[in-house]
Amino acid sequence: MELREEDKSRQALFTWGSNSYGQLGLGGTDDARAPRQVPGLGQMCGMVRSLSAGGGHSAAVTDSGKLYVCGQNKSGQLGLGHCQDLARLTLCTAILDRCVAKVSCGWDFSLILTDGGHLLSFGSNAHGQLGNTQRKTSSVPKLIRNVPERIVDVAAGLRHSLAVTESGQTLQWGSGLASQAKRFCQVGSVPGFYTAREPCPVPAQRGDRGYGWLSGCYLCSFCVVAGELHGWGSNKHGQLLHSEPFVLQPRRMDGAAFSEEKLKAVWSGWSHLVAQSETGKVFTWGRSDYGQLGAGVGSPCAKSPEAKVTCKPPLRPPQYPPSNLLKFLSFALQIACGSEHNLALCGNTVYSWGWNEHGMCGNSDEDTVPAPAAVSLPASGRVELIGCGAGHSMVLCAGPSSSG
């Protein structure tokens, strides 16, 4: 989501949750169970316009196209030319000659989309997720050269990557989904995009082109095409809304699960999904043992007859399971998913729910949050952006702040 141009007032970034590597940008490595303000935002080149986070690192892009990073850097996923962790947001000087449009963080790697439609990658390449033939990690951003045309969107999964070209072709690379694909491939060989180390076209269903949203998670990939959700990969927790344990090729999900609503966006955790329709309705489905579907006891949405709660993950993928309908979050302005927790911005209030072992739900304790609950931010101002890493959360506010 991009920052609105009006109100270029001072920004304040708040982070909380897991902080083993300094991914909260607070200057230390202690976890934070409630939002704390990140220092030094006023010294950035421009205003922050987007946030992204991975397994243990965080990234922010400014409106001047500069990239700032912090956190785990064992595999060079911060792109700074070394492999030392950093607990403060630091300018990535290796790409000062390029204007960054978007950054997407995987588990231990990062992808950059420039305003010219080029892709760069850095970090671990153990699974080919950097999109080049080399098998080493890279601590500096390198151009991904084998792309057929200009790229308009990119998404990093756990150990695989996705991109969309301007003509609507979906590309995938990295072997993060390959082992399960091989296990469940009954006839013939596994499609090439599961094992590719360079961008490889993903077959479009019925020749469909064009997209609305991309998302890559633990063992699945998703894209929205003309209001319909398509998915492929593991279906262990029913996240693909099909009966098979693994879906080899992109397949459209049954629109009945979404009350025939046209979807405009999808977000994915490790094994759960959140989608929003064009009318603003919010659906959740998949694994639910940590409250990540947000329909727990006491939730306003649990009172809805459409909401169905699964307390434990199913032993086998159910056939066409219904999606939870979170009426409470209708017309959410933004949504973000961590590995097993979520954030949603409704009006000027941030809600969190799901796994909370490191305090990533921001409610000052570490108990699972089964239903969307408001997060208390330490300063007033308009909430502009939200973001999630695997186990941490970020919120950007514009307006009054207590420190720079």
N, C-alpha and C positions, 0 to 999 in steps of 0.2 A: 504494500500500500504506500502511496506517495504522500508526502507532506503537502498540505494545502499551502498555496502561495500567500494567502492573507495571514496576517499576524506573524511577522518575522521576529517575534519577541524572544526572549531568552528561553532556552530549552533546558529541561532537567531530565536525566535518564535515571530510572530506578531499576535495580536488579535484585534478585533473591534466589535462593535455592542452593544447589550443589556448587562448590567453589574450590574443589581440590587443586585445580590448576590455575586459579586466578581468573576464571572465565567471567566472573561478575564485574571485573574491572575496578574493584574497590581498593586495590593495592595490597591485599593479603590473600590468604587461602582458606580462611574460615568460612564455613557455610553460613548463610543468612536465612533465617526463617521468616523474616518480614522484609518488606522493601527498604532498600538503602540507596542513597543517592550516589551516583558515580561522579567522582571529581574530574575536573579538567575539560568539561565539554565546551566551555567558552573559548578554549584555545584551539579548537578544531578549525579547519579550513572550510567554512560554510556550515549550513544547518543540516542536521541529520535528517535524511529522507527515507531510509529503509534500514531494517534490522534483520539479522539472520544469526543462527547459532547451530552448533553441531554437538558432537558427543561431549566435548570439553572445551570448546572454543567459541568465541563470539565475534561478530563483525558488524560494522555500521558503515553505511555509505552516505556521504554528504551531497548536498545539491550542487557542489562544484565537481562531483565525480571522483572524490578522494575516498580511499578505503582505510578504515581504522580497525584494528584487530587486537584481541587479547586472549589469554587462556592457554590451553594445552598446545604444545608445539613440537612434540616428540617426533612427528613425521613431517615437520615443516609446513603444517597446515595453516600457519599464519602468513606464509609467503614473504618472510623477512630476511631470507638468506641464511638463517641459522635454525637450530632446533631447541632453543631455550624457551621455557614457558615464560609468559609475561602476565603480570597482574594489573596492568594499566592499558587502556586503549592506546594503541600506537599506530602512527601513520605507516602504511605500506609504501615505502619509497621506491620499490622496484617497478611500479606501474604509474609513476607520475606523468608519463607521456601519454597515458590513455585515460579516457573518461569512463569511469565505471558506472554502468546503468543498474546492475543488480549483482549481488553475491548470494550464493546458495551454499550452505555448509553441510557436508556429509558427516559421517562419524569421525573420520580423521583426515579429511581432505576438504578442499574448497573449490568452487567453480565461480568464475567471473564472466559476466556478460557485459561487453562494452557498448557504448551508445552507437557504435558503428556496426553492431551485429556480430562481433568476433567473440570467441570463447577462449578463456585462459583457465588453467588448472594448476593446482599445487597441493602437496601433501603426500599421503600414502598412495602408492600405485600397486599394492600387493594384489589387487583384484582387477587391475586394468581400468580403474575408475577415473583415471586422469585423461583417458582418451588418446593415448599414444602408445607406441609399441615398446617403449622402454619399460623395464621391470623395477626400476629404482624409484625411491621417493624423490620428490623435488621440493626444495625449500624456497624456490622462487617461482613466480607465475610464468608458465610457458604456454604459448599459443597452441591451440588444438587446430591442426591444419586440415585434416581430412573431413571437412564438412562441405556438403554439396552447394549450399547457398547461405545467405544471411540468416543468422539465428535471432529469434524474437523472444524466446523464453528458455529458461533452464531450471532444472530441479535436481538436487543431489539426494540420493537415497542413502541407506546405510553403507553399502559397498557397490553401488551402481549409480549411473547418471542418466539423465534424460534431457533432451532438448527438442525444441520445435523450430522448424524453418519458417520463413515468411510465406511459403506456399502451403503450410499446414502439415508437412511431413514430420512425424515423430521419430526421433533417433534415440537409441539406447546403447550404452556400452558399460563394461564392468561385469565381472562374473559373480556378483553377489547372489544372484538368484539361480545360478547354474546348477548347483549340487542338487537342489530339490527338483529342478526341471528334469535332470537326468533320472532321478529316482522315479518320477511319475510318468515319464515319457514311455508309453506302452508300445508305440509303433514308430519306426523311423528314427531319425536323429533329432536332437534338440535344435530348435530354430537358432540361427546364427547370432541373433541379437542378445542371446543369453550369455554367450561366451566371448563376444567381441571385445577387443581392447582398444578399438577405435570406433567412432560413431557409426552405427549400423541402423538402417531403416527398420522400423517396426511396421509390419503389415497393417494397413488400415482396414477396418471392417466395412464391407460393401463399398469399398472405394472412397469412404468418407475422408475428407480433408478439412482442415480448419480445426481450431481448438478453442476452449475457453479457459482451461486450467490444467496444469501439470502437477503431479505429486508422486514422489518416490519414497517408499518407507522401508521397513525391515526386509520383507520378502515379497513385496508387491509393487506394481506401478499402476497409475491411474491417469486418465485424461478425460476432460469434458469436451464432447463434440456435439455441437448443435443442441445443447441442453440435455444431452444424454451422457451418462457416466459409463466409461469403458474401463475395464481392469484386466490385469493378467498377473500371474504369479501364484504364490501360496494362498490357499483358502482355508488354512488350518482353523481359523476362528470365524469362518463364515463371512469374512470381510469382502469377498467378491460376489456374495449373494447368489452363489451357484452350489450345486450338490457335489461337484468334483473336488477332491482335495488339492488339486493344482490345475490352473487354467493356463495352457501353453500359449495360446494366441489371444490378443485383445478381444474381449467379448462385452457386448452391451449388457448392462445390468437391468433387470426387470423394472420398468417404470412404476409398476404397481407398488413397489416397496417405498416409493416416494410420493404416493398418492397422485401419480401421473404429473407431478410438478416438474417443470424444466429446471435443471440445475445450472448454476453459474459458477460454482467453485467447490473444490474438495480439498480437505486437509487430512493428513494421515499421521498417526503415531506409529509405534512399532507394529501393532496388530489391531488397531481400531481406526475408524474413519469418522469424519465430521463433514457434512456437505450442507450447502445452502442453496435454496431454490431462488428463482428470479423474483418470487414474491416475498422473499425474506425468511421463509421457513427453514429451520435448522434440524437436520437429521443426524443421528449417531447410530453406529452399529459396529459389530465385531467383538473383540475381547472386552470383558467388563469386570474382571475380578478386582480391579483397583478403583472402581467407581468412575472409570474413564468415559463411560457413556453418559454420565451426569443425570441419571434417572434414579438415584438412590432414595431411600426412605427420607421423607421430609422435604424432598425437592418439589418446588411448585409444578415442575413438569410431570412429576410422578402421578399427579392427580388427573392428568389427561388420559382419557380412555385409549388413546392411540399409543401411549407409552407402555412398553413391555420391558421388564427388568430381568436380566440374567445375572444371578449373583456369582456364578462361577463360569469359566470358559467351557464350552461344550466339549464333550469327548470326541465328537466328530462334527464336521461341518454340517449345520442344519440346511435343509433344502428351502431356499428362498425365505430366510428369516425376515420378519418385519423390522423396519428401522424404528428406533425411538424418535419420537417427534418432540423436540424441546420447544414448546410454545413460549416458555419463559424467555428464550433467547431469540425470539422472532425479531427480525430487523437488526440483528447484530451488525455493527459497522465493520468489525474485524474479528477474525478467529485465528488462533494459533495452536498447534499441537506439539507437545513434547513427546517423549517416548511413551509415557503413560499418563500424562496430565495435559490440561488444556487451559487456554485463556480465551475470553470473549470480551469485546468492548461493546457495551450497549449504552447509548447515549454518552455520558461522560463517566460511566462506572465500569470498572474492570472486574470481571467474574473469573474465578478459577475453580477447577474441580479435578479429581483423580488422585493418582499416586502422589504421596507427600512425604516420602521418607527423608528427603533432604530439605524440607520446608519450601519446596518449589511452588506450593499453592499460596504462600505468603500470608498465612493466618497465624503465625507465631508458634505453631506446634508442628508435629510430624505425623499426625494421624491422617488416614485417608479421608479425602473430602468427596463424599458420594454424590453431592448435588451442587450446582453452581452457587458459589458464595462470593459476596463482594469482597474485594481486596481493599484494605485501607492504606492509601498512599500518604506519605508524610508531608506532602505539600499540595497546595491548591494549584489549579491551572487546567487547561484543556488537554485531555489525553489524545495524543496524535497517533502513536504507533504502539503495537504490542508484538512480542516475539517470544518463542520458546526454544531452548536447547533441549537435549535429552533429559536433563534434570535441573534446568534453571529457567528463569523467566525474566523478561525485560519489558519495561513500559517507558515510553517517551512522552513527556508532557511539555506543553508550551505555556509560558506564563510565569508567575512568581516561583522562585526557587530559593533555597536557603544557602546554597554555596555554589561556586563555579567549578 
